[in-house]
Amino acid sequence: MKKLTLLLICICTVFTLQADNGDKYEKAMKANLSKLKTAKTKAELVAVANQFERIGNAENNKWLPNYYAAYCYIKMARLEKEATSKDQVLDKAAALLEKANKIDSKNSELVTLGAYLTLTRLSVDPMARGREYSGRTFAKIGKAKALNPENPRPYFIEAILKMNMPPAFGGGKEAACPVFKKAAKKFETFKPGNELMPDWGKETNTAIMKQGGC
């Protein structure tokens, strides 16, 4: 009887510790996601990215912390002025994204963020990287769609790419607007799995459509 009681106490203790760890993780993620929404400067984005990295190191079986840390660095790269600095920031994003991919290699959100990273690499030097990096971006977009056809973000990234491509190569407003509209429809119906899951892109998609006259 004593052994049974001791066993039950041990089991309850394990479940309690797991629940506490889960609560701490969720609270930390929610707090940092709130900071991410308002982060505008490089310093603010670095601080948020660092915190996501710390969460990822503590919870090394979860892909979301490194996903968001990589997302911060991609946003940061767009604030850099020099090509070398942009690439260095994107190298950091790529390393974090690789860590997340090792946890879940068949995830539409991770593949989409990879497409966004590649698109940002292209924007560093469009003349030199246009052909190679646009091909890489399209490939990742296709994979992300296949993994989750309802995810609006691959369509959003595709539309941005097409809007910035020359019409002679299948780009321009006429090619991009239908994709922006498709992304907009998917944003309206898409529901993240929980409060921590990615939910970015809708406002920017709408703004670009308006600016581009779609």
N, C-alpha and C positions, 0 to 999 in steps of 0.2 A: 504493500500500500504506500509506504514511504517512497519507494522508487518511482511508482506511478505519479505520485504528487510532485516529486522533484522533476520528473520528465515534463509534466504539464507546465510547471513554472518556467522551465528552460524554453519550451516552445513559445509560451506567451511572451517571454522576454525578447526572443528573437523577432517575433512579429511586431512588438512595440518599437524596437530599435529600427526596424525597416520602415515602419510608418513614420517615425520621427525624421529619419533621413529623407524620406519622400517629401514630407512637409517642408523641410529646410530647403531642399532642391527647388521645389515649386515656388516658395516664397522668394528665394534668391533670383530665380529666373524672371518672375513677374516684376520684381523691383527693378531689375536691369533692363527689361523690355520697356518699362515705363521711361527710363532714362534714355534709351535708344530713340524713342519717338521724338524727344526734344533736342537730341544732340545735333548740333549744326557745325561746330568748329572741329578742327583736327584734334585739339586737346580733349574735347568732350568725347569724340569718337574713340580716341586712344584709351581713355579711362573706361569707357563702356566695354571695349574689346578686351582689355586686360581683365576686367571682372568676369566676362564670359569665359575667358581662358582659365581663370582660377576655378570657376565652377566645373569646367570640362575636365580639369586635372583631378578634381575631387570626385567627379562622377564620370569615370572613364569608360563607362558602357553606354553613355548617352551621346547621340550625335548633335543634338540641338545647340549646346553651348558653343562648340567649335563652328557650327554653321553660322550662328549669329556673329561670332567674332570675325569670321571671314567676311561676312556681309558688311560689317563696320569698316573693314579695311578697303573693300571695294568702293564704298561711299567716300572714304577718305582719299582714295586715289584720284577721284574726280575733283578734289580741292587742290591737288598738287599742280604746280605750273610747269615744272621741268619733266621731260620724258623719263630721264633716269630715275628721278624721285618717284614718279608714278609706277614704274616697273618694280622698284624696290618694295613699295607698299603692296603691290599686287602679288609679289613673291611671297610676302607674309600671308596674304589671303589664301594663296594656293596651298601653302603648307598646312594651314588650319583646315582647309577643305579636304585635303588628303587624309587628315586624321579622322574627320567625320565620315569620309567614304569607307574607311577601314571598318567602321562600326556597322554601316548600312550601305552597301554598294549598289543596291537596287531601289533607290529612293528618288522619286520625281523631283522633289524640292532640292535635293543636293545636286542632281544633274542640271537643273535649271540654274542654280547659282553658279555652277561651273560654266554654263553658257553665258551668263551675265559677266563673269570674270573674263572670259575669252573675248567677249564683245568690248569690254573696257580695255583690254590689251590692244585690240584693233584700233580703238580710238586714240591711242597714244601716237600712232604713226600710220594713218589710213593709207597713204600712198604706198608704203613699203609692205604693210601687213594685210592690206585689203583682201586679196585673193585667198591667201592661206587661212587667215583667221576668220573670214566670213564662212568658209567651208567648215572649219572646226565648230563654229557657233551653230550653224545649221544642223550639223550632225548631232550635237548635244541637245538641241531643241527637239529634234525628231525622237531621240531616245527618251527625253523627259515626257513628251506627249504619249509615247507608247506605254510608259510606266503608269501614267495617270492622265487619261484623255480629258478629264474634267478640271485639271489644274490650269488656272488662267495665266499663270506667270510665263510658261514657255511661249504662249501666243503673244504676250506683251513684249518679251525680249525679241521675238521674231519680227514684230511690227516695227520696233525701234531700228533693228538692223536694216530692214527693207526701206524704211523712210530715209536712211542715210546712204543707201546704195544708189549709184547712177541708174537711171531708167534703162539704159542700154544693157545693164546687167541684171535686169529684173527687179529693180528697186524704184524708189520715188513714191510720191503721194498716192498715185492710183493703185500701186501694188500694196502699199502699207495700210491704207485706210480700212479695207475690208478685214484685215487681220486685227487692227485696233478694235474694230467693232465686234469681232468675234471674241476677243479678250474681254471686252466690256460685258458682253452677255454672260460669259463664264464667271466673271467677277460677281455678277449679280446673284448667281445661284450657288457659288462655291461656299462651302462651310468648312473651316478648319476643324481638324479632329478634336482639338481642345484649345484652351486659352494660350498655350505656349507655342502652338504650331504657326508657321509662317503665314502672314496675311498682308503682305505688302504689295504695292503696285497699282492698286485700283485708282487712287487719286491722281497719280502721275499719268496713268493711261488716259484718264478723262482729260487732264490738262493738255497733254500732247495732241489728243484728238481735236480739242478746241482750237489750239494754236495752229494746227495743220489744216484746219477746215474740213475735217472728216465728217 
